[in-house]
Amino acid sequence: MATADAVVKVAQRAEALGYDSLWTIERLPS
């Protein structure tokens, strides 16, 4: 299970790369 900090870091990185939606990250197996 991802920690809140890890999710934030991934979201910030994805945003920096130009992604607009992160719904797929929530669906990845943990």
PDB file of N, CA, C and O in Angstrom, chain B, residues numbered from 101:
ATOM      1  N   MET B 101       0.847  -1.191   0.000  1.00  0.00           N
ATOM      2  CA  MET B 101       0.000   0.000   0.000  1.00  0.00           C
ATOM      3  C   MET B 101       0.888   1.250   0.000  1.00  0.00           C
ATOM      4  O   MET B 101       1.827   1.358   0.789  1.00  0.00           O
ATOM      5  N   ALA B 102       0.584   2.162  -0.873  1.00  0.00           N
ATOM      6  CA  ALA B 102       1.387   3.381  -0.975  1.00  0.00           C
ATOM      7  C   ALA B 102       1.069   4.325   0.178  1.00  0.00           C
ATOM      8  O   ALA B 102      -0.080   4.458   0.599  1.00  0.00           O
ATOM      9  N   THR B 103       2.091   4.962   0.664  1.00  0.00           N
ATOM     10  CA  THR B 103       1.879   5.973   1.700  1.00  0.00           C
ATOM     11  C   THR B 103       1.410   7.268   1.052  1.00  0.00           C
ATOM     12  O   THR B 103       1.586   7.472  -0.149  1.00  0.00           O
ATOM     13  N   ALA B 104       0.816   8.135   1.850  1.00  0.00           N
ATOM     14  CA  ALA B 104       0.345   9.414   1.323  1.00  0.00           C
ATOM     15  C   ALA B 104       1.495  10.209   0.714  1.00  0.00           C
ATOM     16  O   ALA B 104       1.333  10.826  -0.339  1.00  0.00           O
ATOM     17  N   ASP B 105       2.650  10.200   1.366  1.00  0.00           N
ATOM     18  CA  ASP B 105       3.808  10.933   0.843  1.00  0.00           C
ATOM     19  C   ASP B 105       4.237  10.390  -0.511  1.00  0.00           C
ATOM     20  O   ASP B 105       4.579  11.154  -1.414  1.00  0.00           O
ATOM     21  N   ALA B 106       4.219   9.067  -0.650  1.00  0.00           N
ATOM     22  CA  ALA B 106       4.620   8.455  -1.914  1.00  0.00           C
ATOM     23  C   ALA B 106       3.646   8.827  -3.022  1.00  0.00           C
ATOM     24  O   ALA B 106       4.058   9.114  -4.146  1.00  0.00           O
ATOM     25  N   VAL B 107       2.356   8.824  -2.708  1.00  0.00           N
ATOM     26  CA  VAL B 107       1.344   9.191  -3.700  1.00  0.00           C
ATOM     27  C   VAL B 107       1.534  10.632  -4.140  1.00  0.00           C
ATOM     28  O   VAL B 107       1.429  10.941  -5.327  1.00  0.00           O
ATOM     29  N   VAL B 108       1.811  11.511  -3.194  1.00  0.00           N
ATOM     30  CA  VAL B 108       2.038  12.923  -3.528  1.00  0.00           C
ATOM     31  C   VAL B 108       3.250  13.063  -4.435  1.00  0.00           C
ATOM     32  O   VAL B 108       3.203  13.799  -5.421  1.00  0.00           O
ATOM     33  N   LYS B 109       4.325  12.373  -4.117  1.00  0.00           N
ATOM     34  CA  LYS B 109       5.538  12.459  -4.938  1.00  0.00           C
ATOM     35  C   LYS B 109       5.286  11.959  -6.351  1.00  0.00           C
ATOM     36  O   LYS B 109       5.733  12.576  -7.319  1.00  0.00           O
ATOM     37  N   VAL B 110       4.573  10.847  -6.477  1.00  0.00           N
ATOM     38  CA  VAL B 110       4.251  10.312  -7.799  1.00  0.00           C
ATOM     39  C   VAL B 110       3.365  11.290  -8.557  1.00  0.00           C
ATOM     40  O   VAL B 110       3.566  11.525  -9.749  1.00  0.00           O
ATOM     41  N   ALA B 111       2.386  11.857  -7.867  1.00  0.00           N
ATOM     42  CA  ALA B 111       1.485  12.813  -8.510  1.00  0.00           C
ATOM     43  C   ALA B 111       2.243  14.042  -8.996  1.00  0.00           C
ATOM     44  O   ALA B 111       2.002  14.528 -10.101  1.00  0.00           O
ATOM     45  N   GLN B 112       3.157  14.542  -8.173  1.00  0.00           N
ATOM     46  CA  GLN B 112       3.938  15.715  -8.568  1.00  0.00           C
ATOM     47  C   GLN B 112       4.834  15.390  -9.757  1.00  0.00           C
ATOM     48  O   GLN B 112       4.979  16.208 -10.666  1.00  0.00           O
ATOM     49  N   ARG B 113       5.433  14.206  -9.757  1.00  0.00           N
ATOM     50  CA  ARG B 113       6.299  13.795 -10.861  1.00  0.00           C
ATOM     51  C   ARG B 113       5.486  13.644 -12.143  1.00  0.00           C
ATOM     52  O   ARG B 113       5.903  14.087 -13.213  1.00  0.00           O
ATOM     53  N   ALA B 114       4.331  13.018 -12.019  1.00  0.00           N
ATOM     54  CA  ALA B 114       3.478  12.829 -13.189  1.00  0.00           C
ATOM     55  C   ALA B 114       3.018  14.174 -13.741  1.00  0.00           C
ATOM     56  O   ALA B 114       2.976  14.369 -14.956  1.00  0.00           O
ATOM     57  N   GLU B 115       2.676  15.092 -12.858  1.00  0.00           N
ATOM     58  CA  GLU B 115       2.268  16.423 -13.298  1.00  0.00           C
ATOM     59  C   GLU B 115       3.411  17.114 -14.025  1.00  0.00           C
ATOM     60  O   GLU B 115       3.193  17.782 -15.036  1.00  0.00           O
ATOM     61  N   ALA B 116       4.620  16.958 -13.518  1.00  0.00           N
ATOM     62  CA  ALA B 116       5.792  17.553 -14.151  1.00  0.00           C
ATOM     63  C   ALA B 116       6.015  16.971 -15.547  1.00  0.00           C
ATOM     64  O   ALA B 116       6.526  17.646 -16.441  1.00  0.00           O
ATOM     65  N   LEU B 117       5.625  15.710 -15.718  1.00  0.00           N
ATOM     66  CA  LEU B 117       5.787  15.058 -17.018  1.00  0.00           C
ATOM     67  C   LEU B 117       4.630  15.358 -17.968  1.00  0.00           C
ATOM     68  O   LEU B 117       4.656  14.959 -19.132  1.00  0.00           O
ATOM     69  N   GLY B 118       3.620  16.060 -17.469  1.00  0.00           N
ATOM     70  CA  GLY B 118       2.529  16.482 -18.330  1.00  0.00           C
ATOM     71  C   GLY B 118       1.271  15.638 -18.243  1.00  0.00           C
ATOM     72  O   GLY B 118       0.373  15.790 -19.071  1.00  0.00           O
ATOM     73  N   TYR B 119       1.185  14.746 -17.255  1.00  0.00           N
ATOM     74  CA  TYR B 119      -0.039  13.952 -17.104  1.00  0.00           C
ATOM     75  C   TYR B 119      -1.100  14.784 -16.402  1.00  0.00           C
ATOM     76  O   TYR B 119      -0.803  15.535 -15.472  1.00  0.00           O
ATOM     77  N   ASP B 120      -2.349  14.642 -16.859  1.00  0.00           N
ATOM     78  CA  ASP B 120      -3.454  15.388 -16.271  1.00  0.00           C
ATOM     79  C   ASP B 120      -4.278  14.534 -15.315  1.00  0.00           C
ATOM     80  O   ASP B 120      -4.921  15.061 -14.408  1.00  0.00           O
ATOM     81  N   SER B 121      -4.262  13.215 -15.516  1.00  0.00           N
ATOM     82  CA  SER B 121      -5.093  12.328 -14.711  1.00  0.00           C
ATOM     83  C   SER B 121      -4.240  11.236 -14.105  1.00  0.00           C
ATOM     84  O   SER B 121      -3.388  10.652 -14.775  1.00  0.00           O
ATOM     85  N   LEU B 122      -4.474  10.963 -12.828  1.00  0.00           N
ATOM     86  CA  LEU B 122      -3.681   9.956 -12.130  1.00  0.00           C
ATOM     87  C   LEU B 122      -4.548   8.779 -11.684  1.00  0.00           C
ATOM     88  O   LEU B 122      -4.141   7.995 -10.826  1.00  0.00           O
ATOM     89  N   TRP B 123      -5.738   8.657 -12.264  1.00  0.00           N
ATOM     90  CA  TRP B 123      -6.648   7.594 -11.808  1.00  0.00           C
ATOM     91  C   TRP B 123      -6.044   6.210 -11.984  1.00  0.00           C
ATOM     92  O   TRP B 123      -6.362   5.304 -11.213  1.00  0.00           O
ATOM     93  N   THR B 124      -5.181   6.022 -12.978  1.00  0.00           N
ATOM     94  CA  THR B 124      -4.603   4.697 -13.220  1.00  0.00           C
ATOM     95  C   THR B 124      -3.662   4.287 -12.099  1.00  0.00           C
ATOM     96  O   THR B 124      -3.521   3.097 -11.816  1.00  0.00           O
ATOM     97  N   ILE B 125      -3.017   5.250 -11.460  1.00  0.00           N
ATOM     98  CA  ILE B 125      -2.095   4.936 -10.366  1.00  0.00           C
ATOM     99  C   ILE B 125      -2.843   4.255  -9.222  1.00  0.00           C
ATOM    100  O   ILE B 125      -2.325   3.331  -8.594  1.00  0.00           O
ATOM    101  N   GLU B 126      -4.064   4.719  -8.959  1.00  0.00           N
ATOM    102  CA  GLU B 126      -4.851   4.142  -7.877  1.00  0.00           C
ATOM    103  C   GLU B 126      -5.258   2.706  -8.189  1.00  0.00           C
ATOM    104  O   GLU B 126      -5.573   1.940  -7.278  1.00  0.00           O
ATOM    105  N   ARG B 127      -5.253   2.339  -9.464  1.00  0.00           N
ATOM    106  CA  ARG B 127      -5.708   1.020  -9.859  1.00  0.00           C
ATOM    107  C   ARG B 127      -4.571   0.005  -9.973  1.00  0.00           C
ATOM    108  O   ARG B 127      -4.820  -1.180 -10.198  1.00  0.00           O
ATOM    109  N   LEU B 128      -3.335   0.457  -9.819  1.00  0.00           N
ATOM    110  CA  LEU B 128      -2.213  -0.472  -9.885  1.00  0.00           C
ATOM    111  C   LEU B 128      -2.205  -1.393  -8.679  1.00  0.00           C
ATOM    112  O   LEU B 128      -2.518  -0.963  -7.569  1.00  0.00           O
ATOM    113  N   PRO B 129      -1.848  -2.662  -8.882  1.00  0.00           N
ATOM    114  CA  PRO B 129      -1.769  -3.570  -7.731  1.00  0.00           C
ATOM    115  C   PRO B 129      -0.678  -3.125  -6.768  1.00  0.00           C
ATOM    116  O   PRO B 129       0.379  -2.652  -7.186  1.00  0.00           O
ATOM    117  N   SER B 130      -0.940  -3.277  -5.495  1.00  0.00           N
ATOM    118  CA  SER B 130       0.041  -2.836  -4.498  1.00  0.00           C
ATOM    119  C   SER B 130       0.839  -4.010  -3.961  1.00  0.00           C
ATOM    120  O   SER B 130       1.712  -3.827  -3.112  1.00  0.00           O
TER     121      SER B 130
END
